Every structure is written in structure tokens, then in C-alpha cells.
Amino acid sequence: MNIFEKRLAELANLPSVIPGDQIQVTPDFLFVSGQNSLNVIKAFNRQGYKNAKNPAKILFSLGGAENEAIRKFCIGKGIRLIDCDLSQYYRSENIPMNGMVIAGIDEDIKGLGGRGAIPIVISPDSMAACLAAGSFSMFIPETTYIEINGALTGEGNGKWLCTHLLDIFEDSLIGNAVIIGGTVFEQLNDEDLKDLSSFFQLSGTAAGMCSPVGPLGQVESVIKIKAETIRI
């Protein structure tokens, strides 16, 4: 098992998992944000749920015109509301993100993979059920490890790397878990990590994370890239 599978197995209370397994995962945190936030609340009520199982592990982000409906729901269920970026919230609370499995409904959460988290996007209906039960069902995807080593040339940065990876892989990684590692991370700052992690969303991965030390276990495929050969 690799770092991604080991963490999911732990949260599913299983000794091991392999690609294709269907498991019931209890994530470290649930994050409800974006345009579908109200749909989660509607599904929660429609399905007859009354209470949130682990409100301390749930965060809602304030929306636009729907602020009052979201606020009322959260107050009633004892759920915290935040009005900032999730990574900003974790930094302010001094909560480490490495290896943290975060379920959300907005594709934007995939950007948290740049900080070592394991973000997984689920549907509003699945999120509503997860609020009530504390867990959700998922299939373990195959994992691709992308290792980038060497020195970036010129103005190389996270955005540059993201563009290059998209040119290489296009839509071939849809549905896969992807881990990016390698010595190139020694040259990237926080803004670079944020830009690089856009790759996980734009390439359609099922889940993605940055792990400079590598996958720490078996993966289905490995691609090695020399940073100095990258040209944009």
C-alpha cells in the first residue's frame, strides 16, 4: 500500500486496501463550500436526517445570498462556519494537514493536495449522508506516482509545472489517484505548491496529493520527469 491507501485503510478500520475495493471511510474533516452548499442542506432535510454525527469535524463556508440559510443550519447542528480559505483556517488553528483526509463537494478542495492533504470530492447527497453518519463510501482508485527531479530552469515555478504536466497527461489520469514527489519540491514555495496542485483538479484525478518523500509504498505506475528538460 502507498501513503494514500494506508491512510484510507486506517480511516476505514481495515488492515489493507487495494485498487477496486469499496470501503466506508470516516474522513478527518468534512468541508461544505461552493454553489452546492444549499443542495447539501436540502438533501439532509429531504432524507430525514436530524443531527450531524461529528459536528466538531465539520466546517461550512459562508456562501453568497444564501448566508442566512447556511448560518441557521449550522447553528442548529452545532457546526462551525468559516469565512476564509480552508488552508488559511488550518494555518490559523495550527492544524497540520499532512495526510489529512478531507471530503468536500467543491472541486476547489483538490488544491489542498499541494499541502499534503488528501482531498476527496463527493456529491451533495453523499455529503448530506456523511454529515449524518460520519462516513461515506468510495472505491480505491489506481495510483500514479509522478516524480520530478532536478533543477528548474529560467522562471520555472508551480504554475509552469502544472502547465507542463497538463500538456503531458491531458485527460489520461481521470479517475486515478495521483501522488507528485521528487527533489523539485526543494525549490517550490507556498504559492508554487498552490499553483502546482491545480493540476489535480484540471486533470480530473479522483484524488491527488504532493508528497516530496514519494509514495511510500506500491503504486500502479511511475513516471519520472527531469525538471531541467521542462520548457513552456
SEFI-181043 format. One record per residue (C-alpha): z, y, x; residue number from 1. Coordinates in nm, 2 decimals. Last residue first. Layout:
! SEFI-181043
c3, c2, c1, nr
Z, Y, X, NUM
...
//
This chain:
! SEFI-181043
c3, c2, c1, nr
-2.16, 2.61, 0.70, 232
-2.15, 2.40, 1.02, 231
-1.90, 2.12, 1.08, 230
-1.96, 1.94, 1.41, 229
-1.64, 2.08, 1.57, 228
-1.43, 1.93, 1.29, 227
-1.53, 1.57, 1.37, 226
-1.52, 1.37, 1.05, 225
-1.39, 1.02, 0.98, 224
-1.44, 0.85, 0.65, 223
-1.21, 0.56, 0.56, 222
-1.24, 0.33, 0.25, 221
-1.03, 0.10, 0.04, 220
-0.70, 0.22, 0.17, 219
-0.41, 0.03, 0.34, 218
-0.10, 0.21, 0.46, 217
0.05, 0.53, 0.59, 216
-0.24, 0.74, 0.45, 215
-0.25, 0.98, 0.75, 214
0.00, 1.19, 0.93, 213
-0.16, 1.51, 0.81, 212
-0.11, 1.40, 0.45, 211
-0.30, 1.62, 0.20, 210
-0.31, 1.49, -0.15, 209
-0.56, 1.40, -0.42, 208
-0.56, 1.24, -0.76, 207
-0.82, 1.12, -1.00, 206
-1.08, 1.30, -0.79, 205
-1.34, 1.51, -0.97, 204
-1.49, 1.68, -0.66, 203
-1.40, 2.03, -0.77, 202
-1.04, 1.95, -0.84, 201
-0.96, 1.76, -0.52, 200
-1.17, 2.00, -0.31, 199
-0.96, 2.30, -0.43, 198
-0.70, 2.15, -0.19, 197
-0.89, 2.31, 0.10, 196
-0.84, 2.66, -0.04, 195
-0.46, 2.61, -0.09, 194
-0.43, 2.45, 0.25, 193
-0.61, 2.74, 0.41, 192
-0.38, 2.99, 0.24, 191
-0.08, 2.80, 0.38, 190
-0.21, 2.80, 0.73, 189
-0.45, 2.55, 0.89, 188
-0.50, 2.48, 1.26, 187
-0.26, 2.19, 1.31, 186
-0.41, 2.05, 0.99, 185
-0.73, 1.97, 1.19, 184
-0.54, 1.69, 1.36, 183
-0.61, 1.45, 1.07, 182
-0.54, 1.39, 0.71, 181
-0.70, 1.40, 0.36, 180
-0.60, 1.15, 0.10, 179
-0.82, 1.09, -0.20, 178
-0.75, 0.89, -0.52, 177
-1.08, 0.79, -0.68, 176
-1.21, 0.87, -1.03, 175
-1.49, 1.09, -0.91, 174
-1.53, 1.04, -0.53, 173
-1.91, 1.02, -0.52, 172
-1.96, 1.35, -0.71, 171
-2.08, 1.57, -0.41, 170
-1.94, 1.38, -0.11, 169
-2.09, 1.56, 0.19, 168
-2.16, 1.90, 0.04, 167
-1.82, 1.90, -0.13, 166
-1.66, 1.82, 0.20, 165
-1.83, 2.11, 0.37, 164
-1.73, 2.36, 0.10, 163
-1.37, 2.25, 0.12, 162
-1.37, 2.27, 0.50, 161
-1.50, 2.63, 0.49, 160
-1.24, 2.73, 0.23, 159
-0.97, 2.58, 0.45, 158
-1.08, 2.77, 0.76, 157
-1.35, 2.78, 1.02, 156
-1.45, 3.12, 1.14, 155
-1.61, 3.01, 1.47, 154
-1.53, 2.65, 1.54, 153
-1.26, 2.42, 1.41, 152
-1.11, 2.20, 1.67, 151
-1.08, 1.82, 1.64, 150
-1.00, 1.57, 1.38, 149
-1.07, 1.54, 1.00, 148
-0.97, 1.20, 0.85, 147
-1.08, 1.14, 0.49, 146
-0.89, 0.84, 0.33, 145
-1.04, 0.70, 0.01, 144
-0.81, 0.53, -0.24, 143
-0.90, 0.30, -0.53, 142
-0.74, 0.40, -0.86, 141
-0.41, 0.27, -1.00, 140
-0.44, 0.28, -1.38, 139
-0.21, 0.51, -1.58, 138
0.06, 0.50, -1.85, 137
0.30, 0.78, -1.90, 136
0.68, 0.83, -1.87, 135
0.97, 1.04, -1.99, 134
0.96, 0.91, -2.35, 133
0.95, 1.24, -2.55, 132
0.78, 1.47, -2.30, 131
0.56, 1.18, -2.19, 130
0.44, 1.13, -2.55, 129
0.34, 1.50, -2.56, 128
0.18, 1.47, -2.22, 127
-0.03, 1.18, -2.33, 126
-0.15, 1.38, -2.63, 125
-0.23, 1.68, -2.40, 124
-0.43, 1.45, -2.17, 123
-0.31, 1.36, -1.82, 122
-0.37, 1.52, -1.48, 121
-0.19, 1.37, -1.18, 120
-0.06, 1.58, -0.89, 119
0.07, 1.40, -0.58, 118
0.25, 1.67, -0.37, 117
0.18, 1.72, 0.00, 116
0.12, 2.10, -0.02, 115
-0.25, 2.08, -0.04, 114
-0.21, 1.83, -0.33, 113
-0.06, 2.12, -0.53, 112
-0.43, 2.23, -0.59, 111
-0.46, 1.94, -0.83, 110
-0.24, 2.15, -1.06, 109
-0.55, 2.35, -1.15, 108
-0.69, 2.06, -1.36, 107
-0.44, 2.16, -1.63, 106
-0.25, 1.89, -1.83, 105
0.02, 1.82, -1.58, 104
0.20, 1.53, -1.42, 103
0.38, 1.59, -1.09, 102
0.45, 1.31, -0.84, 101
0.65, 1.46, -0.55, 100
0.55, 1.30, -0.21, 99
0.61, 1.62, -0.02, 98
0.70, 1.90, -0.27, 97
1.03, 2.01, -0.12, 96
1.24, 2.22, -0.37, 95
1.38, 2.54, -0.22, 94
1.41, 2.70, -0.57, 93
1.19, 2.99, -0.47, 92
0.95, 2.76, -0.29, 91
0.93, 2.53, -0.60, 90
0.86, 2.83, -0.82, 89
0.59, 2.96, -0.59, 88
0.42, 2.62, -0.59, 87
0.43, 2.63, -0.97, 86
0.26, 2.97, -0.99, 85
0.48, 3.22, -1.18, 84
0.60, 3.29, -1.53, 83
0.84, 2.99, -1.57, 82
0.99, 2.84, -1.88, 81
1.27, 2.58, -1.86, 80
1.30, 2.32, -2.14, 79
1.62, 2.29, -2.35, 78
1.42, 2.15, -2.65, 77
1.47, 2.44, -2.89, 76
1.44, 2.70, -2.61, 75
1.12, 2.53, -2.50, 74
0.96, 2.52, -2.85, 73
1.05, 2.89, -2.92, 72
0.91, 3.01, -2.59, 71
0.59, 2.82, -2.64, 70
0.54, 2.97, -2.99, 69
0.64, 3.32, -2.86, 68
0.40, 3.31, -2.56, 67
0.10, 3.20, -2.77, 66
-0.09, 3.53, -2.71, 65
-0.10, 3.45, -2.34, 64
0.07, 3.14, -2.19, 63
0.42, 3.11, -2.04, 62
0.43, 2.81, -1.81, 61
0.64, 2.51, -1.91, 60
0.85, 2.30, -1.68, 59
1.00, 1.96, -1.74, 58
1.23, 1.75, -1.52, 57
1.55, 1.91, -1.65, 56
1.43, 1.85, -2.00, 55
1.45, 1.47, -1.95, 54
1.39, 1.29, -2.28, 53
1.25, 1.59, -2.48, 52
1.37, 1.57, -2.84, 51
1.22, 1.53, -3.19, 50
0.90, 1.34, -3.17, 49
0.71, 1.30, -3.50, 48
0.36, 1.24, -3.36, 47
0.24, 1.57, -3.52, 46
0.53, 1.76, -3.36, 45
0.46, 1.65, -3.00, 44
0.08, 1.67, -3.07, 43
0.12, 2.04, -3.18, 42
0.34, 2.12, -2.87, 41
0.08, 1.96, -2.64, 40
-0.20, 2.14, -2.82, 39
-0.01, 2.47, -2.76, 38
-0.02, 2.41, -2.39, 37
-0.39, 2.33, -2.39, 36
-0.50, 2.67, -2.26, 35
-0.31, 2.65, -1.94, 34
0.03, 2.51, -1.85, 33
0.26, 2.21, -1.91, 32
0.43, 2.07, -1.59, 31
0.61, 1.74, -1.59, 30
0.82, 1.66, -1.29, 29
0.93, 1.36, -1.07, 28
0.70, 1.13, -1.27, 27
0.81, 0.82, -1.46, 26
0.50, 0.60, -1.43, 25
0.41, 0.31, -1.65, 24
0.16, 0.09, -1.47, 23
-0.19, -0.05, -1.52, 22
-0.31, -0.22, -1.20, 21
-0.67, -0.17, -1.11, 20
-0.61, -0.07, -0.75, 19
-0.29, -0.25, -0.62, 18
0.08, -0.20, -0.69, 17
0.40, -0.31, -0.52, 16
0.77, -0.38, -0.57, 15
0.76, -0.21, -0.91, 14
1.00, 0.05, -1.06, 13
0.71, 0.26, -1.19, 12
0.84, 0.56, -0.99, 11
0.86, 0.34, -0.67, 10
0.52, 0.19, -0.73, 9
0.37, 0.54, -0.77, 8
0.52, 0.65, -0.44, 7
0.40, 0.34, -0.26, 6
0.05, 0.38, -0.41, 5
0.01, 0.73, -0.28, 4
0.15, 0.67, 0.07, 3
-0.07, 0.36, 0.11, 2
0.00, 0.00, 0.00, 1
//
